[in-house]
Amino acid sequence: MNLYALDPFMGCRSCFACKAERSLGRCVYKDGLAGTLEHTRAAEQYPALGYDRMTTEHSDTIERFVGPVSLLAIGNTQQVSEKAYGRFDWTMFDSEAKIVRHDTV
C-alpha cells in the first residue's frame, strides 16, 4: 500500500464517533484513508513493520485502524453517548469546540 498516493489524511481526531453505537469500532472520518481502513479491516493478516521505524503516515494509519477496535478486542464494549465526552475536562482544547468538531464529522 502506498500511503503517499492517497489523498491527504490525518491520525485520530479524538471525535469518539468510533465509540458511539451507530459506528462502534469504526473510524467515521472521511478523508484519503477511509477506503484503506475498510480494505484493511477485510484483510486476513497484516504484514510486520520493517526497519523498526514508521513514517508519520504509517503511524496515522495504525492509530486510526487500531484505536477504534483495540478496546473491543479486550472485551470493553461500553459505548459513549455522542454528547457525553463534552463533560470531561479536556486540557488540549475546550469541550464546546470538541462538540462542534464532532458534529461536523
Phi, psi and omega in degrees: 000129179260098182295335180286342180276349180283159170298159182306144177211165180230173176283196181301136179259006178055042179274347180064012177296332179289351178259352180280154185301318185290342181223032185304124177083006181230136174286128184262353184291128183261103175215198183298342183267348187304310180295322179297321178296322178295316178296321181295320179298327183280347183290150178274335178208164183234141181288154176287152177283141181254160173065011172064011179220153178237150171282166177300319180299317180294318178299317178298320179297312180296319180301316182283336179276313186281323183308305182296328185263348185296319179291327178293326182295332180262013174090007179271100180254015179296130181257152179253130177296154188299332181256353187295327184295342179292343181278347180282153181270088180278135181267343184274343177192165183278149188294330177294319178296325179294319178298317179298315179298318180297318182294334179279341178280000000 
